[in-house]
Amino acid sequence: MSTRPTRRRSRAVLALTALMGGTALATLPVTAASASADGVAVQYRTSASGATADQSEPWFKVRNTGSSTIQLSQVKVRYYFKADSPTATYRFACSWAVRGCAAITGTFGTLANPTATADRYLEVGFTPGAGSLAPGTDTGDMQLRFHQSNWQTLQQSDDYSFGATQTTYADWSKVTAQVAGATVWGTAPEGNDPTDPTDPTDPTDPPGGGQALFDDFSYASHTDPAVSAHGWSVRSNSGGPGVPGATWDPSKVTFVSQSGNTVMNLETSTAGTGESTRHTEVLTKAMKFKNGTYAARVKFSDAPKSGPDGDRLVQTFFTINDLKAPMADDYAEYDFEYLPNGGWGEPANILYTTSWETYNPDPWQAVNQHSESRQSFAGWHDLVVTIDDHAITYYVDGRLFGTHDAAYLPERPMSINFNQWLIDLNGQTSTTPRAYDQQVDYVLHVKDQVLTPAQVAAKIAAYRSAGTTFVDEVPSS
């Protein structure tokens, strides 16, 4: 989350500015599959059957054809189509679903091997809130749709997965389905069989080259001279985001030992007033990071370590540069933001990943794209975001979390930041003191290389095996 003083968001703003999209990661070839004895079958119908339409409406039911219960969060369904122009971007929406639209996700990808009828796909997934699918049962109706971001007419007749005559549900092999990364249903366009994007080619062999920043946060305190020498700033200046009148307190950034490993601890505290509120932030002094891989292991907290719970807290890992003017098009920001007690119109815990193009602080106007998951993320998590010339891709604990469009790629280098702060004091109005912790195990950036989460883990293991606690090979921009 940025440090700008007027950061505000609402559920309506997020809904209006979110675009589900991006490009596919490189995949390894697999054999196209059809219905499996232990898998799923996908039924399809369209509610927009014309050759052209203002939006495509692929409706699905997923049926468990196997003999054991399947967790829906492990199921992915791909619908393949031909983009209406090389630069077209698309938005996904769920109109209605038996399992609830909040439990269904939709992201867009680009095929590695375009064909005459497909160069993109819509990947439909499920959050853990979708639950499980017992043998012989199905998800019920999922009434889905997507359209061009500019609402230009779609040409559906040349889309691989489109079936103009499919106006009632029936098995449809022109969509594919995966369970836990294995393709178990359907046939993809030739040369484009889906694989699990988190599968590395060799997870024990991280790629060579690529100038890197790695920090294990092995410091004595925030006043340790090595903190500054290694390029970090512990914030002490006033201003936003968060509670007006709050202090950004360097002394609340500490380094603690856990099982022989040192981690950075950011403490945020309040006694219910702006003057008593202490926020924390650690950021790189240099803005020199752009394309490549960013990774951190972060511990989020759902409850305070002391005092009453309920504050609208934000715990973060993000990259950012400065907004030179309202709606400046060279602004960039890429966030992991966890709200353990809700906020910004959300009633309970939620994790956002957000890619920013620009914004206007007053009157508020935002141009961004986000993905979210409404569940608890308390505990340690491996967070990875990759940026190349085509997309921004977010992972949590090795699983794809969201892919965002090329329209949100950075034009200028950025800093790397961690902070923890309170949106306001309305979530908990008590004047009893309370304090929250966010912890960081390590941070990694590899310049101009896209690593899988497994390759990130292998690279971290290699640094630690070699006894390396800090390295910075990334040149100044």
C-alpha positions as CSV (number, residue, x, y, z in Angstrom):
1,M,0.0,0.0,0.0
2,S,1.4,3.4,-0.9
3,T,2.3,6.2,1.5
4,R,0.3,8.9,-0.3
5,P,-2.0,10.9,2.0
6,T,-5.3,10.6,0.2
7,R,-5.5,6.9,-0.5
8,R,-9.2,6.0,-0.5
9,R,-11.1,3.1,-2.0
10,S,-14.6,1.9,-2.1
11,R,-16.3,-1.3,-3.2
12,A,-18.0,0.6,-6.0
13,V,-14.7,2.1,-7.3
14,L,-13.0,-1.3,-7.2
15,A,-15.9,-2.9,-9.1
16,L,-15.9,-0.3,-11.8
17,T,-12.1,-0.2,-12.3
18,A,-11.3,-3.9,-12.0
19,L,-10.4,-5.7,-15.3
20,M,-9.8,-9.4,-15.1
21,G,-7.2,-10.1,-17.7
22,G,-3.6,-10.8,-18.7
23,T,-1.4,-13.2,-20.5
24,A,-0.6,-16.9,-20.0
25,L,2.6,-18.2,-18.6
26,A,4.8,-20.5,-20.7
27,T,3.5,-24.0,-20.5
28,L,4.8,-27.5,-21.1
29,P,3.1,-29.7,-23.6
30,V,0.6,-32.3,-22.3
31,T,-1.7,-34.8,-23.9
32,A,-5.2,-33.4,-24.5
33,A,-7.7,-35.3,-22.3
34,S,-11.3,-36.3,-22.6
35,A,-13.7,-37.4,-19.9
36,S,-11.9,-39.2,-17.2
37,A,-13.2,-42.0,-14.9
38,D,-11.8,-40.0,-12.0
39,G,-12.3,-36.4,-13.0
40,V,-14.9,-33.9,-14.1
41,A,-17.2,-33.2,-17.1
42,V,-18.2,-29.7,-18.2
43,Q,-21.6,-28.9,-19.6
44,Y,-22.0,-25.7,-21.6
45,R,-24.7,-23.5,-23.0
46,T,-24.8,-20.0,-24.4
47,S,-27.3,-17.3,-23.6
48,A,-25.9,-15.1,-26.4
49,S,-26.2,-17.3,-29.4
50,G,-25.8,-14.7,-32.2
51,A,-22.7,-14.6,-34.4
52,T,-22.1,-11.1,-33.0
53,A,-23.1,-9.8,-29.5
54,D,-22.2,-7.1,-27.1
55,Q,-20.9,-9.7,-24.7
56,S,-20.3,-13.4,-24.7
57,E,-22.3,-15.5,-22.2
58,P,-20.7,-19.0,-21.6
59,W,-22.7,-20.7,-18.9
60,F,-21.3,-23.8,-17.3
61,K,-22.0,-26.7,-15.0
62,V,-19.1,-28.8,-13.7
63,R,-20.0,-32.4,-12.8
64,N,-17.9,-34.8,-10.7
65,T,-17.6,-38.0,-12.7
66,G,-15.2,-39.7,-10.3
67,S,-15.5,-41.7,-7.2
68,S,-14.1,-39.3,-4.6
69,T,-15.0,-35.8,-3.5
70,I,-13.2,-32.9,-5.3
71,Q,-12.4,-29.5,-3.8
72,L,-13.6,-26.9,-6.3
73,S,-10.7,-24.6,-5.5
74,Q,-8.6,-27.2,-7.5
75,V,-10.8,-27.0,-10.6
76,K,-10.0,-24.7,-13.6
77,V,-12.2,-24.5,-16.7
78,R,-10.9,-22.8,-19.9
79,Y,-13.1,-21.3,-22.7
80,Y,-11.1,-20.4,-25.8
81,F,-11.8,-17.5,-28.2
82,K,-10.4,-15.3,-30.9
83,A,-9.6,-11.7,-29.8
84,D,-11.5,-9.1,-31.8
85,S,-8.3,-7.0,-32.2
86,P,-4.7,-7.6,-31.1
87,T,-5.0,-4.9,-28.4
88,A,-8.4,-5.9,-27.1
89,T,-8.8,-6.2,-23.4
90,Y,-11.7,-8.0,-21.7
91,R,-13.8,-7.9,-18.5
92,F,-15.3,-10.9,-16.8
93,A,-18.5,-11.0,-14.7
94,C,-20.7,-13.5,-13.0
95,S,-24.4,-12.8,-13.4
96,W,-25.7,-15.6,-11.1
97,A,-24.4,-18.9,-9.8
98,V,-25.8,-21.6,-7.5
99,R,-22.6,-21.6,-5.5
100,G,-22.6,-17.8,-5.4
101,C,-20.7,-15.4,-7.7
102,A,-18.2,-14.5,-4.9
103,A,-16.9,-18.1,-5.1
104,I,-16.1,-17.9,-8.8
105,T,-13.1,-16.2,-10.4
106,G,-12.4,-15.3,-14.0
107,T,-9.0,-14.4,-15.6
108,F,-7.9,-14.0,-19.2
109,G,-4.8,-15.4,-20.8
110,T,-3.0,-15.4,-24.2
111,L,-2.3,-18.7,-26.0
112,A,1.3,-19.5,-26.7
113,N,0.3,-21.0,-30.1
114,P,-2.5,-18.9,-31.7
115,T,-4.9,-20.6,-34.1
116,A,-7.5,-19.4,-36.6
117,T,-10.2,-19.7,-33.9
118,A,-8.3,-19.0,-30.7
119,D,-5.6,-16.7,-29.3
120,R,-7.1,-16.0,-25.9
121,Y,-8.9,-17.9,-23.2
122,L,-11.1,-17.2,-20.2
123,E,-10.1,-19.3,-17.2
124,V,-12.9,-19.9,-14.7
125,G,-11.8,-20.9,-11.2
126,F,-13.2,-21.2,-7.7
127,T,-12.3,-19.8,-4.3
128,P,-12.2,-22.1,-1.2
129,G,-15.6,-20.7,-0.4
130,A,-17.1,-22.7,-3.3
131,G,-16.7,-25.9,-1.2
132,S,-16.5,-29.4,-2.6
133,L,-18.2,-31.5,-5.2
134,A,-19.3,-35.0,-4.2
135,P,-19.2,-37.9,-6.8
136,G,-22.2,-37.6,-9.2
137,T,-23.1,-34.0,-8.3
138,D,-22.6,-30.8,-10.2
139,T,-22.1,-27.1,-9.4
140,G,-25.4,-26.1,-10.8
141,D,-25.8,-23.1,-13.0
142,M,-22.9,-20.7,-13.4
143,Q,-24.2,-17.8,-15.6
144,L,-21.0,-16.1,-16.7
145,R,-20.2,-13.4,-19.2
146,F,-17.4,-11.3,-20.6
147,H,-17.1,-8.3,-22.9
148,Q,-14.5,-6.0,-24.4
149,S,-13.4,-3.2,-22.0
150,N,-14.7,-0.6,-24.5
151,W,-18.0,-2.5,-25.1
152,Q,-17.2,-2.9,-28.8
153,T,-19.2,-5.7,-30.5
154,L,-17.8,-9.2,-30.2
155,Q,-17.5,-11.6,-33.2
156,Q,-18.4,-15.0,-31.7
157,S,-18.7,-17.1,-34.8
158,D,-14.9,-17.5,-35.1
159,D,-14.4,-18.5,-31.4
160,Y,-13.2,-22.0,-30.8
161,S,-15.3,-22.8,-27.7
162,F,-18.5,-21.0,-28.9
163,G,-21.5,-23.1,-29.8
164,A,-24.3,-21.1,-31.5
165,T,-26.7,-24.0,-31.2
166,Q,-25.9,-24.9,-27.6
167,T,-28.9,-23.2,-26.0
168,T,-29.4,-26.0,-23.4
169,Y,-26.8,-27.6,-21.2
170,A,-24.9,-30.5,-22.7
171,D,-21.3,-31.9,-22.4
172,W,-19.0,-29.7,-24.4
173,S,-15.5,-30.9,-25.2
174,K,-14.4,-27.6,-26.7
175,V,-13.6,-26.3,-23.2
176,T,-10.9,-27.9,-21.0
177,A,-11.0,-28.6,-17.3
178,Q,-8.1,-29.3,-14.9
179,V,-8.2,-30.8,-11.4
180,A,-5.1,-30.0,-9.3
181,G,-3.2,-29.1,-12.5
182,A,-4.0,-32.2,-14.5
183,T,-6.1,-31.9,-17.6
184,V,-9.1,-34.2,-17.2
185,W,-11.7,-32.9,-19.7
186,G,-11.9,-31.5,-23.2
187,T,-9.6,-30.7,-26.1
188,A,-7.8,-27.4,-26.4
189,P,-7.0,-25.6,-29.7
190,E,-4.1,-27.5,-31.4
191,G,-0.8,-26.9,-29.6
192,N,-2.3,-25.2,-26.6
193,D,-3.0,-28.0,-24.1
194,P,-3.2,-26.4,-20.6
195,T,-0.8,-27.2,-17.8
196,D,-0.5,-26.0,-14.3
197,P,1.3,-22.6,-14.5
198,T,3.0,-23.2,-11.2
199,D,4.8,-26.3,-12.4
200,P,8.5,-25.4,-13.0
201,T,10.7,-27.0,-15.6
202,D,13.2,-27.8,-12.8
203,P,12.4,-26.4,-9.4
204,T,15.9,-27.3,-8.0
205,D,17.7,-25.3,-10.6
206,P,17.0,-21.5,-10.5
207,P,17.9,-19.7,-13.7
208,G,21.3,-18.1,-13.9
209,G,21.9,-14.4,-14.7
210,G,19.4,-11.8,-13.6
211,Q,20.7,-9.2,-11.2
212,A,19.1,-9.7,-7.9
213,L,18.3,-8.1,-4.6
214,F,18.0,-10.5,-1.7
215,D,17.6,-9.5,2.0
216,D,17.2,-12.0,4.9
217,F,16.6,-9.1,7.3
218,S,19.3,-10.2,9.7
219,Y,19.7,-6.9,11.5
220,A,20.0,-5.9,15.2
221,S,17.6,-3.0,15.3
222,H,16.2,-0.3,13.1
223,T,19.2,1.8,14.0
224,D,21.7,-0.9,12.8
225,P,23.9,1.0,10.3
226,A,23.6,-2.0,7.9
227,V,19.9,-1.2,7.4
228,S,20.7,2.1,5.7
229,A,23.8,0.8,4.1
230,H,21.8,-2.0,2.4
231,G,19.5,0.6,0.9
232,W,16.5,0.6,3.3
233,S,14.7,3.5,4.8
234,V,12.6,3.1,8.0
235,R,9.9,5.7,7.7
236,S,9.5,8.5,10.2
237,N,8.0,11.3,8.2
238,S,4.3,12.3,8.7
239,G,1.4,11.9,6.3
240,G,-0.8,9.2,4.9
241,P,-2.2,6.8,4.3
242,G,-4.3,5.9,7.2
243,V,-5.5,7.6,10.4
244,P,-5.0,11.4,10.4
245,G,-2.5,12.5,13.0
246,A,-0.9,9.1,13.3
247,T,2.9,8.8,13.7
248,W,5.1,6.6,11.5
249,D,7.3,5.2,14.3
250,P,10.8,3.7,13.4
251,S,11.1,2.2,16.9
252,K,8.2,-0.1,16.2
253,V,10.3,-1.8,13.5
254,T,12.2,-4.6,15.2
255,F,14.1,-7.7,14.3
256,V,13.3,-10.8,16.2
257,S,14.7,-14.4,16.3
258,Q,12.3,-17.2,15.4
259,S,13.8,-20.8,15.4
260,G,17.2,-19.4,14.8
261,N,16.1,-17.2,11.9
262,T,15.8,-13.4,12.1
263,V,12.6,-11.8,10.8
264,M,11.5,-8.2,10.6
265,N,8.5,-7.2,12.7
266,L,6.3,-4.2,12.0
267,E,4.1,-3.2,14.9
268,T,1.0,-1.0,14.6
269,S,-0.7,0.2,17.7
270,T,-3.4,2.6,18.8
271,A,-5.5,3.7,21.8
272,G,-8.4,4.9,19.7
273,T,-7.1,8.4,18.8
274,G,-5.0,9.7,16.0
275,E,-2.3,11.0,18.4
276,S,-2.0,7.5,20.0
277,T,-1.8,5.7,16.7
278,R,1.6,4.3,15.5
279,H,2.1,3.1,11.9
280,T,5.2,1.3,10.5
281,E,6.8,1.2,7.1
282,V,10.1,0.0,5.6
283,L,11.0,0.8,2.0
284,T,14.0,0.9,-0.4
285,K,15.5,4.4,-0.7
286,A,16.1,3.8,-4.5
287,M,13.5,3.5,-7.2
288,K,15.3,1.1,-9.4
289,F,13.1,-1.9,-9.7
290,K,10.9,-2.5,-12.7
291,N,10.3,-5.7,-14.7
292,G,11.2,-9.1,-13.2
293,T,10.2,-11.1,-10.2
294,Y,9.3,-9.8,-6.7
295,A,8.9,-12.2,-3.8
296,A,8.5,-12.0,0.0
297,R,7.5,-14.3,2.8
298,V,5.1,-12.4,5.0
299,K,3.2,-13.3,8.1
300,F,-0.3,-11.7,8.3
301,S,-2.2,-11.4,11.6
302,D,-6.0,-11.7,12.1
303,A,-5.9,-10.6,15.8
304,P,-3.9,-8.1,17.9
305,K,-1.1,-9.4,20.0
306,S,-2.7,-7.4,22.9
307,G,-5.9,-5.5,23.4
308,P,-9.3,-5.6,21.7
309,D,-9.7,-6.8,18.1
310,G,-11.6,-5.1,15.3
311,D,-9.4,-2.3,13.8
312,R,-9.5,-1.9,10.1
313,L,-5.9,-2.8,9.5
314,V,-3.9,-3.0,6.2
315,Q,-0.8,-5.3,6.0
316,T,1.2,-5.0,2.8
317,F,4.0,-5.9,0.4
318,F,4.1,-3.7,-2.7
319,T,6.1,-1.8,-5.3
320,I,5.4,1.9,-6.2
321,N,6.7,5.1,-7.8
322,D,5.7,8.6,-7.2
323,L,2.6,10.3,-8.7
324,K,4.0,13.4,-10.5
325,A,0.6,14.8,-11.3
326,P,-3.1,13.7,-10.9
327,M,-3.8,11.0,-13.5
328,A,-0.1,10.9,-14.6
329,D,0.3,8.0,-17.0
330,D,3.8,7.0,-15.8
331,Y,2.6,6.1,-12.3
332,A,2.8,2.5,-11.2
333,E,2.0,0.4,-8.1
334,Y,1.6,-3.3,-7.5
335,D,0.1,-4.4,-4.2
336,F,-0.5,-7.3,-1.9
337,E,-2.9,-5.9,0.7
338,Y,-4.5,-7.9,3.5
339,L,-7.4,-6.5,5.5
340,P,-7.9,-8.9,8.5
341,N,-11.0,-7.0,9.7
342,G,-12.3,-5.7,6.5
343,G,-12.5,-2.1,5.4
344,W,-13.1,-0.1,2.1
345,G,-16.7,-1.4,2.2
346,E,-15.7,-5.1,3.0
347,P,-17.2,-6.5,6.2
348,A,-14.5,-9.2,7.0
349,N,-11.0,-10.4,6.0
350,I,-10.0,-10.0,2.4
351,L,-6.7,-10.2,0.4
352,Y,-6.3,-7.8,-2.6
353,T,-3.8,-7.8,-5.3
354,T,-4.0,-4.6,-7.3
355,S,-2.2,-3.2,-10.3
356,W,-2.4,0.6,-10.7
357,E,-2.1,2.7,-13.9
358,T,-2.9,6.0,-12.2
359,Y,-5.2,7.9,-9.9
360,N,-6.5,11.4,-9.0
361,P,-6.6,12.1,-5.3
362,D,-9.2,14.8,-5.4
363,P,-11.8,14.2,-6.7
364,W,-11.0,10.6,-6.3
365,Q,-10.6,8.7,-9.6
366,A,-8.8,5.4,-9.9
367,V,-7.5,3.4,-12.9
368,N,-6.5,-0.1,-11.6
369,Q,-7.2,-3.8,-11.9
370,H,-7.5,-6.1,-8.9
371,S,-8.1,-9.7,-7.8
372,E,-9.3,-10.7,-4.3
373,S,-10.0,-13.6,-2.0
374,R,-12.4,-13.2,0.9
375,Q,-11.0,-15.6,3.5
376,S,-8.5,-15.6,6.4
377,F,-4.8,-15.4,5.4
378,A,-3.5,-15.4,9.0
379,G,0.0,-16.9,9.1
380,W,3.0,-17.1,6.9
381,H,2.5,-16.8,3.1
382,D,4.9,-16.8,0.1
383,L,3.9,-13.8,-2.1
384,V,5.2,-13.5,-5.7
385,V,4.5,-11.0,-8.4
386,T,6.1,-11.1,-11.8
387,I,6.1,-8.3,-14.4
388,D,7.2,-8.8,-18.0
389,D,6.3,-7.0,-21.2
390,H,2.9,-8.6,-21.4
391,A,1.3,-9.0,-17.9
392,I,1.5,-8.7,-14.2
393,T,1.0,-12.1,-12.5
394,Y,0.4,-12.7,-8.7
395,Y,0.9,-15.9,-6.8
396,V,0.1,-16.8,-3.2
397,D,1.7,-19.9,-1.7
398,G,2.6,-21.2,-5.2
399,R,-0.9,-20.8,-6.6
400,L,-1.9,-18.4,-9.3
401,F,-3.9,-15.6,-7.6
402,G,-4.5,-13.1,-10.5
403,T,-3.2,-12.1,-13.9
404,H,-3.5,-8.4,-14.9
405,D,-3.5,-6.7,-18.2
406,A,-0.5,-5.1,-20.1
407,A,-2.3,-1.8,-19.8
408,Y,-1.1,-1.6,-16.2
409,L,2.6,-2.3,-16.9
410,P,5.1,0.1,-15.3
411,E,6.7,2.9,-17.3
412,R,9.2,3.9,-14.6
413,P,11.2,2.1,-12.0
414,M,9.8,1.7,-8.4
415,S,10.7,1.1,-4.8
416,I,10.0,-2.0,-2.8
417,N,7.9,-1.5,0.4
418,F,6.3,-3.1,3.4
419,N,3.9,-1.3,5.7
420,Q,1.1,-1.8,8.3
421,W,-1.4,0.9,9.1
422,L,-5.0,1.6,10.1
423,I,-7.5,2.8,7.5
424,D,-9.5,4.6,10.3
425,L,-10.6,4.2,13.9
426,N,-14.3,3.2,13.1
427,G,-13.7,-0.6,13.2
428,Q,-12.9,-0.5,16.9
429,T,-13.8,2.6,18.9
430,S,-12.4,1.5,22.3
431,T,-9.7,3.6,23.9
432,T,-8.0,0.5,25.3
433,P,-4.5,0.2,23.9
434,R,-4.0,-2.6,21.3
435,A,-1.2,-3.6,19.0
436,Y,-0.8,-5.7,15.8
437,D,2.2,-7.4,14.2
438,Q,3.1,-8.1,10.6
439,Q,6.4,-10.0,10.0
440,V,8.7,-10.4,7.0
441,D,11.1,-13.3,6.6
442,Y,12.9,-12.2,3.3
443,V,12.5,-10.2,0.2
444,L,13.8,-11.0,-3.3
445,H,13.8,-9.2,-6.7
446,V,15.3,-10.7,-9.8
447,K,15.7,-8.1,-12.6
448,D,14.1,-8.8,-16.0
449,Q,13.5,-12.5,-15.2
450,V,10.1,-14.2,-14.7
451,L,10.6,-17.0,-12.1
452,T,8.0,-19.5,-11.0
453,P,7.2,-19.7,-7.3
454,A,9.2,-23.0,-7.1
455,Q,12.2,-21.3,-8.7
456,V,11.9,-18.5,-6.2
457,A,11.9,-21.0,-3.4
458,A,15.0,-22.7,-4.9
459,K,16.8,-19.4,-5.2
460,I,16.1,-18.5,-1.6
461,A,17.3,-22.0,-0.5
462,A,20.5,-21.5,-2.4
463,Y,21.2,-18.1,-0.8
464,R,20.6,-19.6,2.7
465,S,22.6,-22.7,2.0
466,A,25.5,-20.4,1.0
467,G,25.1,-18.3,4.2
468,T,24.2,-15.2,2.1
469,T,22.0,-12.8,4.1
470,F,22.1,-9.8,1.7
471,V,23.0,-9.2,-1.9
472,D,22.1,-6.2,-4.2
473,E,23.3,-6.5,-7.8
474,V,20.5,-4.4,-9.2
475,P,22.0,-1.3,-10.9
476,S,20.7,2.2,-10.1
477,S,18.2,3.3,-12.7
